[in-house]
Amino acid sequence: MMGTGTTGHGPNGPWDARDGRDTTGRLLRAATGSGARLIAEAATLVQGWAVLADPIAGAVYSAPAAAAADGVHAAAAPHDHPYSVQLPAAGAVLVLAPAPATPAEHTGHVAATTAALLEVRGQRAAELRGEQMRLHTTLLRLLLAGHADAVVDALGGGAYTHVTVYRLTGEDTPAAHQVLWRAVRPTLTPHADACTLLGRLDGELVVAEVHRGSDDGRILRLVSRVCERHGLLAGMAGPLPLAEMSTAYCDAAAARHSATPAHRIVPADAIGAPRLAPLLPAAPYARWAAAVLRPLDPAQQHLLLVWLRTGSKPSAAEALGLSAGTVRARIREAARLLDADLEDATVRAHLLLALRAPAPADSDAAADSNSDSAADAGSGSGSGSGSDEAALRNAGEARLEALPGGILDTGAVRAWAGGLVDGLEPRLRIALICWLRHHARTAPAATELHVHRTTLTTWLHQCADHLAQNLADATVRAEIHLALRITRCGRDAPADLPRRGGRTYRRA
């Protein structure tokens, strides 16, 4: 699309063919340098400003820099800027705003020549892009294999210390890869503040921003726009130390399982920290968590955390890059070490609380330095809590089946649970409890409730609307399960489900 620009002659008379040759020569020389130099030369020639605007990245090049916002707006709404010239160029839009004295013919020639040179530069970049993408994929695999030092050396030896990881999936992933590559314009320039690696691993798009501990949010904004434009779902993890790249990679996949079309990109910390945990009395909670997890090493704890976040063993296997059989075997071994039935919904909810508790070293230090205040908090949480805490000093007394006595019997916890699940109709409450007990599997829950699967699905949608919660999120389901147990005032059994007769509500 091209605006008309202004008409008339320049201060030196009408524009002629010789001016065209001189203009083309200047633009050609600038194009051999860089895209930024080409845009700057175009702005000089029209005695105004020039911007190359991308629909995802915003202003790719701008001369002067202050014109970036005007250029992006002119590309998005050309009718609001009739004085400017807009031309498609290299997947973006070239916007020129000439001075009033610049002849229209001259402006048109500068715009057409600049757009053509941008296309040539874009084609040349596309020829090299395949090799660059393969290099990026190789560097990502090296990071995942633990060769962080080798990757830093390949990036020019910059003082990179941290990484933020994004994992994107969807049907339009290949096109999103091309668009994001153009928007990010990744380079391996030494001594840059940050370096972005993009690659496709096992059918999904992986973005790793390697930086020096501070994340300015630019890549997050670009990933969010790409997800919205191409209908992708994404998980984000970090910033984490480079040595923990594999952990960030798994956490990003776990977070992606909580993404929905309404929230297409989900940070790992948004699903990893249950709202219930901060409400629990710190001292008994931390000691109990440290005791029950003592048989597990950090790798086993991380596997269990990913499994509980994703909600299923196949999803955890995908996130961890392991086979489903390996994940099942390791979960069985963890269950043996914990001496607990990990198929029980309550045990799983307690395990998630334990895994998100403060680190054992921190909790031990806090317990030693605040023993008096911890005892006061424990005595206020319920009768007999002092003996419970004494028993917890012996690791063999702490079990996943039961939390320390009184830990859920506080005003703050009961207020949280009531605010979450109060108001559910009896049929919805009973159906939700049964469905959660069957680990979010509709068919066995419908069988136990003696209702049709379609009926149960409808009820679950009503539960989600009433609770304003995403029931597809495994962490949310664990919290709701505990909230329903805390607020239970009857049996809440399938036999108590209100019936009205007919096929839909048939009795057993």
N, C-alpha and C positions, 0 to 999 in steps of 0.2 A: 504494500500500500504506500502511496506517495502523496504527500501534501503538495500544494502548489507553490508554497514559498512566496517570496516577494518578487516583484517585477522591477524593471528599470536597469540602469547602467551603473557600473562602479565609478569611482572617482576618476579613474584613468580612461574612461570611455567605454564603448561597447565591448562585450566579451567576444573574442574571436578564436579561431582554430589554434593559433599559436599559444594563446593562454591555455587551451585544452592540453596541448602537448606538454607544456611546462608543468601544469597541474598533475598530469598523469605521471610524469617523471618523478616529481616530488613524492607522490603517494607510493610509487613503486619502491623508491629508496627507503621510505619509512617502513613499508611492509616487510622488507628483508630483515629488519631489526626485530620487531615484536608487534603484537596486536595493539598494545598500549601506545606505541609510537605511531602506528597508523591512525588510530583514533585522534591522537593529539595533533597530527599533521592535518587531518580533515577539519578539525575545529579551527586551526589557524587559517586554513584556506578560505573558510566561509566567514571568518572573523566573528565567530560566535562560539557555540559549544557543540560537542558531539558525545553521544553515549551509545554503547552497545548493550542493550537490555535483554536479559534472559528471563523467561517467565518463571523459572525456579530460583535462579541465583540472584536475580535483581540486576544491578549494574555490573556487567563484566568488566568493561573499560569505560572510563569517563574522563573527559577533558573539558573544563577543569573538574576536579573532584567534587566541587560543590554542586555541579549540575546533575549528579547521579539521580537524585530523587525526581527532578523534573523530567529526566529522560525516561525513567521507569514509568512515570505517570503518563507521559506522552505516548509511550508504546502501548500501554493498557487502554488509554482513552484518546485516540488520535483526533477525534472530533473536537475535543477540548483544547487542542493545540494546532489550530489551522496554519499557524506561521511556520511550523516545523515540517521536515521531510522525514518520512518513515519508509524504510525498505527492509524486507526480510534478508538476513545475512547469516549464514552458518548456523542455522537453527535458532537464531535470536533475531532481534530487531535493531537495525541501525537508525538512530534518531539524530538528525542535524537541525540545529536552530541557527540560521544565518543572521548576520547583522542586516538591518534594513537597507543598507546601501549595496549589499551583495547582489549581483544579477541572478535572476532565477536560473538562467542557462548554466551559469557557473556552479550554482548550488546543486543543480541536477547532475551535472557532470561529476562533481566531487562525490555525491552520494552514490551514483551508479558505479564509479570506479572503485570507491572504498568497499562497497558491498561485494563487488566481484573479487577483489583482492582478499577479503575476509573469507569468501567461499574457497578460494585457492588454498589459503592457510588452513581452513577447516579440513579440506580433502587431504592435505599433506599430514595433518595431525591424525586423521582417521587411519592413514596408512601405517603410522607408527603406533597407533593406539593398541592394536592387538598384542604387539610385543611388550608394550608397557603394562598392559593388563596381566599378561602372563608373569611378568616380574613381580607385580603387586601380589598376585596369588601365591607365588613362591615365598615372598616375605611373610605373608600371613601364616602360611604353613610352618615356616621356621619359628615364628612367634609361638604358635600353638605347641610346637615340639620343645619349647623351652630354650631356644637359642636367641634370647633377647640381645645379648652382647653382639652377636654376629649381625643382627638386623640393625642395631644402632650404628655399627661400623658401616654397613651398606648405605645408611641414610646420611653419611657424612660425618659420623662421630659426634653429633650434637648431644647435648646433655639431656637426653630424653629419659624420663623416669616413670611416667604413668601412661596408661592407655584407657580409652573409652571405646567400648565395643557396641555395635549395632548389628542385629541380625534381622533381615527382611525376607518375607516370603509372600508369594502371590503369583497369579497367572501371568502378570505382566512384568515379571522380574527382569528379563533380558532388556526390555525397553527402558525400564527404570535404571538399570545399570548404566546404559549409555547416557541417559539424561543426567544422572547424578555425577557421572564422570565429567561431563561438560560443565556442570554447575560448580563442582568442587575444584576443577582444574588442578588435580593432584600433581605435585612435583616432588622430586627427591633432592631438593636444593639443600646443600649443607648449611648448618647453623640457623635454619629457620626455627621459629618458635614452636611450630607444630608441623606434623607431616601426616597426611591422611592416606591410608592404604585401602583400596577397594578391590574386592575379588569375589568370584562366585565359587563357593565351596559346597559340593553336594546339592546343587540345585537352588541354593539360597544365596542372597546377596549379603556379604559381610563387609562392614565398614569399621575400620579401626583407626581412631585418631590417636596418634602417638604424640605426647606433649610433655611439658615440664611441670606437670602437677596442676596447672590451671586450665580450665576448659571455658572458652568464651561463649559457647553455645551456638556458634555459627553452623557447625555440622549438624547439630540437633535440629536447627530451624530448616536446613536444607532437606534432611531426612524426613521431617514432618511434612514438608510440601510435596516431596516425591511420593510419600505414602498416600496422601490425599488424592493426588493427581492420578496415580496408577492403581489405587485400590489395594495397597499392600498392608500387611500387619507386621509390626516390628517390636522387638524388645531391646532395651538399652541397659548396659551395665558399666559402672565405672563412675569416676576415674579410680583405677586400681593400679598398684605397682606393676611395671612391665613383667616382672617375674610371675605375676598371677594372671597372665593373659588367658590361660586355659580356664581358670575360675570365672573370669569375666565372660568368656565365650559361652560357658554353660549357663551362667546366670542370665545372660541375654536371651537365650533360647527359652529358659523357664519363664521369663517375663513375657515373652511373645505369646505364650499360651493364654495369657490373661488379656491380650489385646482383642478389641472388637471394632466393628465399623464405626462405632461412636467414639472410641478411644484407640486410634490406630497404632500409637507408639506408647509403650508402657515401660517405665524405669524399673529395674530390678528391686530397688529399695522400696518401691510403692507396694509390692506384694510380699516383701520379705520381712516386714516388721508389723506383726499383728497389733491391732488397736488394744487388745486385751492386755498384752504383756506389760505396758507401762503402768497399768492400774494395780498390778499384783504387788503385795508386800515384798520389797526388794531382797531382804536378807534370806528368808526361808525359800523364796523362789529361786534365787541364785544358787543356794546350797543344794537344793533338790536337783536342779538341772545339772550341776557339776557332778553330782553323785550318780545319777542315772546314765549319764553319757560317758562315764569314766572307762567303760570297757571298749569304747570306739576310738579309733584314730581319726585325725582330721579328714582324711580322704573318705572314710566311711560316713562321717557326719555330713560331709558335703553331698555325697550321693543321696543320702536320705533326705536332705533338705531340697535338692532338685526334684526328687521323686514326689515329695509332699507338695511342692509348689506347682508342678505340672499336673499332678492328679492321677497319673497312670504310669505303669512301667514302660510301655512302648514310647510314650512321650519323653520320659526321663532318659531312655536309651538314646533317642534322637538328640536330645539336648547335650548328653554327655559324650556322644560319638562312640557309643558302645553297642553291642548287640543286645537285643531284648533278653536273651538267655543269660548273658553275663550279669545284667542288672538284676534279674530275678534271683540268680544265685547269690549275689552280694547282699541283697535285701534279706534273703533267708539266713545268711550268716550273721547279719546284723541283728535279726530277730533272736537268733540263738544266743548271741552275746548279751543282748538286753534282757533275755528271758521274758519276752513279752509277745503277745499275739498282735502283730502289726496289721492284721486284717480287721481288727476291731476299730470302729470309727472313733471311739473315745480315746483309745490308745494313740491313734494317729494324731488327734488334735493335741493331746498332751505332749507327744513327741515334737510337734511343731513348736509348741511353747518352749520346750527344753532347748531346742536348737537355736531359738532366737533369744535366749537368755544372755546376760552379760558373760563375757569370757571368764573361765574359771579363775584365772590369775587375778583379774580385776575384782571378782566377787569375793575371793578369799581375802584380798587386801581390805576391801570395804567391810567385810565381816569382822576382821581383826581390829580395825580402827574405830568401828562404830558398834561395838558389841552391845553397849548399853542401849542405844537408840533402837537397835534391831530387836532387842528383847522387848522393849516397850511396844514397838509396832506389832510384834508377834502376839503379845498378850492381848492386844486390842482386836485381833482378828478372829478370836473364837476361843472357847474354853478348851483346855488341854493342849494348847499350841506349844507351851514350853516343853512338855514331854515329847511332842512331835519333833521339835527342833533338836532336842538331845538325841533322839533316835536317828535323825538324819546325819549326825556326825559319823555314823557307821554306814558306809556305802551300801552294805547289803540290805539296809532297811528301806532305801529309796527305790520305788518302783514306778513304772509308767502308768500302771493301772489306776493309781490314785495320787492326787496332788497332796502336798502337806495339809494337815487338818486346818480348816478355817481360812485357807488362802483365797478361796472364792466366796467366802462368807463375809464380805465387807460392803459397806454402803456404796463405795465407788463402783465395785464390780457389779453389784445388783442393779444399780442405776444404769450402767452401760448395757447390761443384758436386757433390762426392761425396755430401754429406749430402742433397742435393736429389734426385738421380736414381739413386744406387746401389741395387742390389737389384731393378731391373726385369728381368723375364724377357727373353730375347733377342727373342722375337716381339713383346712389348709395346714394347720399346725401338725396334726397327726400324719398327714401325707408327707409333709416336709421332713419330719423326724424319720419316718420309714425310708424315704428316698436317700437321706444322708447316711442312714445306717447301712444301706446297700451301696455306698460309695458312688452316688449320683448315677446309678444304673436304673433306668426307668422300668425295664421289663420285669426284673424280679420284685421291685417295689410294688408295681401294679398288681402282680400276682398275689403278694401278701396282703395287699389292701382290698383285693377282690374288686378292682375297678378296671376299666379299659385303659390301655396305655395312652390313648388320646385324651381321656379325661384327666389322667394324672399329669400329662404334659400341660394341659390348660391350667390346672391348679398351680403348677410350678411357675408358670408365667404370671399368675395372679400373685403368688408369693414374692416373686422378684419385684413386681410393681409395688406391692405394699411395703416391702422392706427397703426398696430403692437400692438393691444390691445386685452385683453381677454374680449369679449363681454358677457361671462357668469358671469362676476363679476358685481354685482349690483352697487357697488360704481363707477366702471369704466363707466357703462352706464349713471349714473347720471352726471358725469363730461362731458361726450361726449354730452349729451343733452344740458347742459349749454353752451358748446363750440359752438355747432351748432346755438344756439340762439344768442350768441354774434357775430358770423360772418355772420349772415343772411343778405343778400342784396336784396332778393326778397321774394316772398310768400312762396317758398319751399312747395307748396301744391301738393297733388296727381294729381290734374287736370293739373299741369305743367309737369308731367312725360313725357319725350320724348317717342314717340311711333314709331314703325316701322311696324305695321300691323301684322295680323296673330293671332292665338289663344293665344300665350304667352303674347302679348301686346295689347289685345283687349280693346277697349274703353268701357266706361259704356253704 
